[in-house]
Amino acid sequence: MNIFVDTSAFYALLDADDQNHAQAKEAWVKWVHVDCSFHCSNYILLESIALIQRRLGVAAVRRFQEDIIPLCHAHWIGPELHAAATSALLAANRRQISIVDYTSFELARRLGIRVVFTFDQHFADQGFKISP
């Protein structure tokens, strides 16, 4: 199974104090053992690293870099996908959904991925199955 991973899931995996940590860890361990294929974008990695560094510190970034990122296929957002996401953001005219989210919606659709490991309801609003 292909699973797109969002920043909220990465963060919940690393922060033991996050309200979603136990649920995230349980899902991640289960999926790793059934050989799921994890996907994200370079925008998600950048957003995740910035958040982890700011809230948890550099040691947590190192753990993310060494233990989690190697299990993911990182897809690079190019000019065409970035432009499509920017157009969608402008058309939606909503402040609460970031450009990173719009690039994720577009990339996951282009990859044919329907399941997103996230705690962000915006993915469900866009028609994705959110898990856990």
C-alpha positions in Angstrom: 0.0 0.0 0.0 1.2 3.5 -0.8 0.8 6.1 1.9 1.4 9.8 1.7 2.9 11.2 4.9 2.1 14.7 6.2 4.1 16.9 8.6 1.5 16.4 11.4 2.2 12.6 11.3 6.0 13.0 11.3 5.8 15.4 14.2 3.5 13.2 16.2 5.9 10.3 15.7 8.8 12.3 17.2 7.0 14.2 20.0 6.1 11.8 22.9 4.0 14.6 24.4 1.9 15.2 21.3 -1.7 14.1 21.7 -1.4 11.9 18.6 1.9 10.3 19.5 0.6 6.9 20.6 -1.8 6.6 17.6 0.9 7.7 15.2 3.5 5.3 16.6 1.2 2.4 16.5 0.2 3.0 12.9 3.8 3.6 11.8 5.1 0.4 13.3 2.2 -1.6 11.8 2.8 -0.1 8.3 6.5 -0.6 8.5 6.0 -4.3 9.3 3.6 -4.8 6.4 6.0 -3.2 4.0 4.0 -0.1 3.0 5.6 2.4 0.7 5.7 5.9 2.3 5.8 9.1 0.2 6.2 12.8 0.9 7.6 15.9 -0.8 10.6 18.0 -0.2 8.2 20.7 1.0 6.9 18.3 3.7 10.5 17.5 4.7 11.4 21.1 4.9 8.3 22.0 6.9 8.8 19.0 9.2 12.5 19.7 9.9 11.8 23.4 10.7 9.0 22.4 13.1 10.9 19.6 14.7 14.0 21.8 15.1 12.0 24.7 16.6 10.0 22.6 19.0 12.1 19.6 19.8 15.7 20.5 19.0 18.5 19.3 16.7 18.8 15.9 18.3 15.2 15.2 17.2 16.0 16.4 13.7 18.9 13.9 13.6 16.6 11.1 14.7 14.1 12.1 12.0 16.9 12.3 9.4 18.4 9.0 10.4 15.4 6.8 11.4 12.4 8.1 9.5 13.4 9.8 6.3 15.2 6.8 4.9 11.9 4.9 4.9 10.2 7.5 2.7 10.3 8.3 -1.0 10.8 12.1 -1.2 9.3 13.6 -4.3 10.7 17.0 -5.4 8.2 19.7 -6.2 9.0 21.2 -9.5 7.8 24.5 -11.1 4.7 22.9 -12.7 3.4 21.3 -9.6 4.2 24.4 -7.5 2.3 26.6 -10.0 -0.7 24.2 -9.9 -0.7 24.3 -6.1 -0.4 28.1 -6.0 -3.3 28.4 -8.4 -5.4 26.1 -6.2 -4.5 28.1 -3.1 -5.5 31.4 -4.8 -8.7 29.9 -6.1 -9.7 28.5 -2.7 -9.0 31.9 -1.1 -8.6 30.3 2.4 -5.9 31.4 4.9 -6.0 28.2 7.0 -4.6 25.9 4.3 -0.9 26.3 3.4 0.9 26.1 0.1 2.6 23.0 1.5 -0.8 21.4 1.9 -1.8 22.3 -1.6 1.4 20.8 -3.0 0.7 17.7 -1.0 -2.9 17.4 -2.4 -1.6 17.8 -5.9 1.3 15.4 -5.6 -0.7 12.7 -3.9 -3.3 12.9 -6.7 -0.6 12.7 -9.4 0.9 9.7 -7.7 -2.5 8.0 -7.4 -2.2 7.9 -3.6 -5.5 8.0 -1.7 -4.4 7.2 1.9 -2.6 10.0 3.9 -0.9 9.5 7.2 -2.0 12.8 8.9 -3.9 14.4 11.7 -4.9 17.3 9.4 -8.6 17.2 8.5 -7.9 19.3 5.3 -6.8 16.1 3.5 -10.2 14.4 4.2 -11.9 17.6 3.0 -10.0 17.1 -0.3 -11.3 13.6 -0.7 -8.4 11.6 0.8 -8.7 8.8 3.3 -6.9 9.9 6.4 -5.3 7.4 8.7 -4.8 6.4 11.4 
